[in-house]
């Protein structure tokens, strides 16, 4: 069953975040994933959620999404991202 990863990110320092993207984005396709959407202009329709940037990824299944996130390649990029942004990430199986 296909899985989606939704990321909300608020970047505080764009220069190192660019390095995170340079290293991190290729890891998605290494695990068969793809970027479905990315936006710095999300429209809040309900509630108090006002994300600055949203990214939606798709993987073959939840196990693959977990393996991607835990991979050495992605974790190396993630270490760059952690101090320069606030991020929330969820993964779930689709229909």
C-alpha positions as CSV (number, residue, x, y, z in Angstrom):
1,X,0.0,0.0,0.0
2,X,1.4,3.4,-1.0
3,X,2.7,5.6,1.8
4,X,2.9,9.4,2.1
5,X,5.3,11.5,4.1
6,X,4.2,15.0,4.9
7,X,6.7,17.5,6.2
8,X,6.1,20.9,7.7
9,X,9.3,22.9,7.9
10,X,10.2,26.4,9.1
11,X,13.7,27.3,7.9
12,X,15.7,29.7,10.1
13,X,19.0,29.7,8.1
14,X,18.6,29.2,4.3
15,X,22.3,28.7,3.5
16,X,22.8,25.4,5.4
17,X,19.3,24.4,4.6
18,X,20.3,24.5,0.9
19,X,23.1,22.0,1.7
20,X,20.5,19.8,3.4
21,X,18.4,19.9,0.3
22,X,21.4,19.1,-2.0
23,X,22.2,16.0,0.1
24,X,18.7,15.0,1.2
25,X,16.6,15.3,-1.9
26,X,18.5,12.6,-3.9
27,X,17.9,10.1,-1.1
28,X,14.2,10.2,-1.8
29,X,14.6,8.6,-5.3
30,X,17.3,6.2,-4.0
31,X,14.4,4.6,-2.0
32,X,11.9,4.8,-4.9
33,X,10.2,7.8,-3.5
34,X,9.1,11.0,-5.3
35,X,8.2,14.5,-4.3
36,X,4.5,15.0,-5.0
37,X,4.2,18.6,-3.8
38,X,6.3,21.4,-2.3
39,X,5.1,24.8,-1.4
40,X,6.1,27.9,0.5
41,X,2.5,29.2,0.1
42,X,0.1,27.0,2.0
43,X,-3.4,28.2,2.5
44,X,-5.0,27.4,5.9
45,X,-8.6,26.4,5.4
46,X,-9.4,25.5,9.0
47,X,-7.8,25.7,12.4
48,X,-4.7,27.5,13.7
49,X,-2.1,25.7,11.5
50,X,0.0,28.2,9.5
51,X,2.9,26.2,7.9
52,X,5.7,28.1,6.2
53,X,6.7,25.2,3.9
54,X,5.0,21.9,3.2
55,X,6.5,18.9,1.3
56,X,4.6,15.8,0.4
57,X,6.5,12.6,-0.6
58,X,5.3,9.3,-1.9
59,X,6.9,5.9,-1.3
60,X,5.8,2.4,-2.3
61,X,4.9,1.5,1.3
62,X,5.3,2.6,4.9
63,X,8.3,0.2,5.4
64,X,10.1,1.9,2.5
65,X,9.3,5.4,3.9
66,X,10.8,4.2,7.3
67,X,13.9,2.8,5.7
68,X,14.4,6.0,3.7
69,X,14.1,8.2,6.9
70,X,16.4,5.9,8.9
71,X,19.0,5.5,6.1
72,X,22.6,6.7,6.7
73,X,22.3,8.9,3.6
74,X,19.2,10.7,4.8
75,X,20.4,10.9,8.4
76,X,23.6,12.7,7.2
77,X,21.5,15.3,5.5
78,X,19.1,15.5,8.5
79,X,21.9,16.5,10.9
80,X,22.4,19.6,8.8
81,X,18.7,20.4,8.8
82,X,18.0,20.0,12.6
83,X,19.8,23.1,13.9
84,X,18.6,25.4,11.1
85,X,14.9,24.6,11.0
86,X,11.8,23.5,13.0
87,X,10.3,20.4,11.3
88,X,7.3,18.1,11.8
89,X,7.2,14.9,9.8
90,X,4.5,12.3,9.6
91,X,4.2,9.1,7.5
92,X,1.0,7.2,6.8
93,X,-0.3,4.5,4.5
94,X,-2.7,5.6,1.8
95,X,-5.8,4.0,0.5
